[in-house]
């Protein structure tokens, strides 16, 4: 077989193939023998049916069609492997003749689209800023506040307290469907419930506002399009009737920050020991996340150096891959797309734009790493390729590797390894400056923070004042 490579415009390459007549003849002969053994032809022993009989029974072009398809599927991947090509799309085939012919060479071409070889504005070491790994006092106090919330207790509110948003209430609920039959999934006795937790729908919470201990209320709710936690457990959604009684309104009581609490609950020596241990734990968590954080920041920085616009076609391919993976994860977790949107509080249009932006960012990062690979002269050895299969815990990694080689997929593995080596080189030589989290966020306002603000509460006096104020608001 002879293969030639011709470079075309717009990052396209034409691969021309010519399979000699002898090879074509041998392939056709082997296929006729295979068919003769595989099928039962009346009057002939297995494997002994002549060609005219086979052509008459199966069709005159069946064998030649099979040989043509097998030949193309064999030689095209080998050309990808030989030239280390990673096509962006399926090839465009062109044939001098539709099917192979006995005693004649077979020629065809495959035109493929490759990614562009783009350049960076600079190949100097990357300079990045990352948050310090030291735990701030605010982070320590926030962690302690979370622990207080976890070990909370409840006490009954005064009888004249009214239900408000975010309130804890103990409810007795009877829910019935449009046939008057009770729905156990929605019903409960003396159930502790927090308004606004999305366990029940917001419309359910709204009906409770203003009620007092011992008061009852009946109302109907349409849960057809509701995305609350309890609604998603229903097999059939629709209109439901609720009879609800407020058994009691609860006040959430947080434990005091005392040496005794730290010692008895967690086994620390005192509060100061607890703070120091928490500070150490936060620092260790940040240190564990630091390598990934450095990589991410370096990727963003090197992608920003890429000159020119990324190809729209590559972005569309990446977007398709992202969506396939996303919907696969939703299916695996039994989550509907509508439920995901409601949970994330975004619209379908926002989801679409976010996916497009993510796809564009990933393509830009890949092309930037490819540019670094070329500039740094990074190469991938066969040992490194084998290691990728070996570390995947395969039963026979060498066999799988050879299968990938035969199907022209090894160039993708080499490309992935080269990008990883480029990123490692970038990270290793990057100039890193640690800054306070607040300063980092100020410099990159586009990044959102989910850090919770907390308030320090160290004394019984301050806690009692909060309770008094809360009960006063309920009057």
N, C-alpha and C positions, 0 to 999 in steps of 0.2 A: 504494500500500500504506500502511495506517495501522498504527502500532505504539504500544502503550501499555505503561507499566511500572508494576507494582504491588508495593510492598514488603510482604512477609509476615513472619510471626514466624520466629525461629530462623535469621536471616540468609538467608532465601529470597526470591527475586524471581520474580514471574510476568510473563512477556512475552506480551502478547496481540497477535495478528496478524490483519489483515483485508486480503485481496487482492481488489480490485474485480473485478466480473464481466467487464469488458472485457479486463483482463489475463489472466484465467483462460481466456476464450474464445480469445484470440490464442495462448496457450501450447498449448492443445489442438490448434489448427489447425496450428501449426508442428510439433508432434510427429507428427501424422498424415502430414504431408508428408515428414518425415524417415523414417518407417517405410516409406512407399510407395517411396521411393528406395532404401532399404537392402535391402529384400527383393524377391524375384522372385515376382510374383503372376501365375499363368498367365492369359493372355488380355489382359493389360494391359501397356502400355509402362512402363518405370521411372518412378516418381513419379506415375503416372496412376491407380492403383487407388483406388476410392472407399472411403469409410468403412465401409459395410456389408460389403464384401469383406474389408477388413482385420480388422474385428471378428469376422467369421465364421472367418477363417483363424487368427488369433492369440488370439482371446478378446475378449469385449466390454469387459473391464476393464483390459486390458494398457496401452493408451495412457493412460487416466486414472490408473492406478497410477504409471506413469512420471512423468507431469506432477506428480502430488502429491508424490512423493519428491523430484523435482528442485526443486520450489518450496520445500518445507520446508528442504531443504539449502542453498538460496540465501538465503532471507530471514532465517533464524535467525542465521547467522554475521554478517550485516550488522547485526543488532541488537546483537550482542556488540561489534562494532567501534564502533558509534555511541555506546554507553553505556560502553565500556571495561570490560566485565565479563570476569572470569576465573572461569568455573565450576569448582567442585571435582570435580563428577561429570557424567555424561551427563544431559541434560535429561529431564524427565518431560513427555511430550507428551499433549495432550488435544485431540480434534477434535470440532467440531460435526457434521461429516459425514465419513465415512471417506475418500471420494475427491472430487476436484474434479468439478464438473458444468458443462457448457456453458451459458453465459449466467447463471451464479449466482456471487456472491462466495464466497470460501473463507476460513473463519476457523479458527484453532487457537490453542492456548496452549502455552508451554514454561516449566515451572517449574524454576529452577536454584538450586543451593546455592552461596552465596558464603562466603568466609572471614570470620570475625568481625573487627570493628574494635576490637582490644584496645589498652590504654594501658600506658605505662610508669610506674613509680613516680616517676621523675624524668627530666627532659630536660636536666639539667646536664651539662657536659662529663664524659666518662668518665675515670676515673683507673685506670691500669694499671701494673703492674710487669713489666719484661722483663729477661732476663739481659743482662749487660754484653756489649758486642761485643769487649772486650779479651780476649786469650787468656791463660788462667791458666798457671802453671808446670806444673800437673798435666796440662793438655791438651797442652802442648808435649811433655812427657816421654812421654805416651801415644802421641803421633804418632811420636816417635822409636822407641819400643818396637815399634810396628807395622812400621816400616821395618826394624828389626833382624830381626823375625820373617819379613819378606818375603825378606830376603837371608840366610836361615839356610843351614846346611850340615849334613851328617850324618856320624857316625862309628860304626863298629861297637861295640856294647856287649860287655863280657866274655862269654865262652862260657857261664858259669854263671848269667847274668841270666835271670830269668823274665819272661814276658809279663804286663804289668799293664794296667789300664784306661788309656786315652789314650796307649798305647804306639805307637811306630812300628815296624812289622815288615815284613820282605820275605818274601813268601809265594809258594809254588808251589801252585796250586789246580786240582784237577780235579773238575768237577761233572757229574753224570749225572742224567738224569730217571728216571721210573719204568719206562722201557723199556730202561734201561742205556745210552742214547745220550748222548754228551758234549754239554753245554750251553756253547757258546763264550762267551755273555754272562756267565756266572758263573765261567768258568775263566780262569786266568792263570799266567804263568811269571815268577817273581822280581818280583812286583808289590809296590811300596811302598804300605803301607796303614796308616792311622791308626785305631786302635780308637776307637769313639765318634763317628766322622765321619758315620755314617748312610749310608755308601756300601753296606756290607753290613749286614744286620739285626743287632740287638742280640744275638739268639740265636746268631749266627755268632761275634760277639766273645766271648761267654761261653765258647764251646768252646776258645778260644785261651788263656784265662787260665791261667797256671802253666806253659805250655810253654817249653822252652828251645831254643836254636839247634840245628838238625838234627833235632829231634823231629817226629814225624808223628802225625796223628790223623784218624780217619774217623768221620763222624757224619751223621745224617739231619736235615733241617730242612723244616718245612712253611711254605712262603712264600705260601700262598693269600691270606691277609689282610695280608701284610707291606707296609709303605709305604716301605721303604728305597729309595735312589736306584737301585740296580742291579736291584731287584725290579721297579720300575716300567718297566724296559726289556724285560721278558719278555712275550712274546705269550701264553704259557700258564703260569699259576702252579700250584703244587701241591707235592708232596713231591719233594725233591732229595737226592741222596747226595753228600757232599763228602769228598774225600781231600786233606788239607792238610799241607804241610810248611813249618816255620818255617826259612827259609834263613838269616836273620840278624835280630837285634834291633838297631834303630838308635837312636842318641842324637842329638837335635836340638841343634845347636851354633849359638848366636847370635854374630854378630860383636861385637867389642869396640867400645865407643864411644870412638874415638880421632880425632885430627885427620886422620890418614892415611886412615882409613875414610871420613870425611866428604868428603875431597878426592877420593880415587880413585874412590869409588862414585858420588858425586852432583855433583862439581865445585865444592863449597863451599870457601871458604878454610880453614876449620877448624870445630870443633864449635860454637864460639860463633856463627859466621856461620850455621851450619846451624840453630841454635835460633832466631836472629833471623828468618831467612827463613820458618821454619815458623810462628813467632808471627805474622808479617805475613800469611801465607797463611790461617791460622785466622781472623784478624781480618777479612780480606776476605770469607771465606765467610760469617761471621756477618753482615757488613754486607749481603751479597746476600740473606740470608734474613730480614733485619730487617723489611722492609715486610710480608711475609707474616705474620711473627710478630706484628707490631703489629695487623694486621687480625684475626688469630685471637683475640688477647687482647681486643680491643675487641668482637668478636662475642660472646664469652663474657660480657663485662661487661654489654653492653646487653641480652642475652637474660635475664640474671639479674634485670633490672629489670621484665620483663614481668609484669603483674599477672593472676592467674587461671590456670586450667588450659588447656592447649592442647587443641583438639578431637580426640577419638580418631579420628574419620574421616579428618582430615588426616594424622595419624600413620600410619594404615594405608595411605593412598595413597603417602606418602613411603617407607614400608617396602617396598611393592611395587616402586617405582622403583629403590630401592637393590638389591633382590634381582635384578631383571632386569639391571641393569648389572653386578652381581657375577658372575652366572652367565655372562653374555656374555663377560666377561674371562677366566673360567676356560676357556670353550670356545675362545676365540681363542688361548690359551696351551697348550691341550692338557692341562689339569690337571683331575683329578677332584676332586669335593668331599671325598671321604674323604682323599685325599692332602693337600689343603689343611688339613683339620682336624688331621691328624697332624703336618704341618710346623709349624703354629701351636701345637700342643699344647693344643687346646681341644676341648670336647665339642660335639655338635650343640645342646644346650641353651644352652651359653654363647654360641655363635654367634648363636642366635636372640635371646637377651637383649641381646647387643651391638648387633644390627641394630635392635631395637626402641628401644634407648636412643639410637642415632645418629639414627634417624628422628625421634624426639621432640625431640632437640636441634636438628635442622635446621629443623623446623617452628617451634619457639620462636624461633630466630634470625630466620627470615623474618618472623614476625608482629611481632617487635620492630623490625625495620627498616621494616616497613610503618607502624608507629606513628610512627617518626621521620620518615618521608616526609610523613605528614599534618601532624605538628606543625611541621615546618620549611617546609611549603608547597612541597615539591620538585615540579617539573613536568618533563615529558619533551617535548622538541620533535620535530617530524617530521624535522628534520635529524639528530638523535641516533638516531632509529629507522633512518633510511636508512644512517647510518654503521655500524650493527651488521651490516647486510647487505653493505655495501661492503668492510668489513675482513675478511669471510669468504672473500675471493678467489673470488667467484662470477662467472661469465661475464656474466650480466645481472642485477645486484642489484636493479634497479628492477622487473624482471619478477617476480622471486621475491617481492619485497616486496608487490606487488599480488596475487600468488597467496595470500600469507598474509593479506592484508587481506580478500580474498573468502571465505576459509575461517574468519574470525574468530579468527585466532591472533595478530594484532598486539598485543592487550592483554597477552598474556604477555610479549612483548618489552618493552613499556613498563614492565611491573611489574619485570622484571629490571633494566632500566636505572635505574629509580627506586631500587631497593634498592642498586645499586652506588653511586649518587650519595649516598645516605644514609650508607653505610659510609664513603665517602671523606670526607664531612663530619664523621663521628664521629672518624675517625682523625686528621684534620687538627687538630681542636680538642682531642684527648685530652691529658691531663696524664700524661706518661710518665716513670717513674722507673726507671733502670737499677740492677739489684742483682746481687750475685754469684750464680752458678748455685746454690750450696748453699743460700743464703738463699731463693731462689725456690722450690726444691724443698721446703724446710721449711714454707713458707707454704701450698703446695698439695701435701699428701702424697698425694692421690689420683692424681697424675700419676706415672707410672713413668718411671724413667730407664734408659737402656741404656748409660750411660757405663761403660766398662771401667776397673777399677782396675789400675794398673801399678806396677811397682817399678823404681827407678833402678838401673842396673848399669853403673858406669863403669870398673871395673878388672878386669884379668885374674885377680887374686887371688880376687875375689868369684865370678867365673864358674867357676873351677876348684873352689871349695868346693861350688858347686851340683852339679857333675858328680860329685864324690866322694860327696856325700850321696845322689845318685840311684843311683849304682852300689852303694852300701852297702845301700840299701833293696831292691835286686834280689836280694841274696844269699839 
